[in-house]
Amino acid sequence: MASRRRPSFRELFRTEPVTSALLSVCPLVLAAGQLANGYLNDLPPTITLSFAVVMVAFAVVATDHHAARFRRRRLEADLDR
């Protein structure tokens, strides 16, 4: 019987490294790049900070969804055995 524990980041990155990186790392890098771009080009902080907050929220939700899909696939594989 499968356990109810959530998969770790290590398990997600080991099984699907490209998808995991695109959903969890790339939005954070994009947010940091936009913050740096806004600072260097004297953009209003409200615009760059709001974009960064949205990207971090997207990374959290997308990674959680990716973990749920991974967990569901693992449970279905255990049922097939």
Secondary structure in CASP SS format (residue, H / E / C, confidence):
PFRMAT SS
TARGET T0000
AUTHOR 0000-0000-0000
METHOD secondary structure of the structure
MODEL  1
M C 1.00
A C 1.00
S C 1.00
R C 1.00
R C 1.00
R C 1.00
P C 1.00
S C 1.00
F H 1.00
R H 1.00
E H 1.00
L H 1.00
F H 1.00
R H 1.00
T H 1.00
E C 1.00
P H 1.00
V H 1.00
T H 1.00
S H 1.00
A H 1.00
L H 1.00
L H 1.00
S H 1.00
V H 1.00
C H 1.00
P H 1.00
L H 1.00
V H 1.00
L H 1.00
A H 1.00
A H 1.00
G H 1.00
Q H 1.00
L H 1.00
A H 1.00
N H 1.00
G H 1.00
Y H 1.00
L H 1.00
N C 1.00
D C 1.00
L C 1.00
P C 1.00
P H 1.00
T H 1.00
I H 1.00
T H 1.00
L H 1.00
S H 1.00
F H 1.00
A H 1.00
V H 1.00
V H 1.00
M H 1.00
V H 1.00
A H 1.00
F H 1.00
A H 1.00
V H 1.00
V H 1.00
A H 1.00
T H 1.00
D H 1.00
H H 1.00
H H 1.00
A H 1.00
A H 1.00
R H 1.00
F H 1.00
R H 1.00
R H 1.00
R H 1.00
R H 1.00
L H 1.00
E H 1.00
A H 1.00
D H 1.00
L H 1.00
D H 1.00
R C 1.00
END
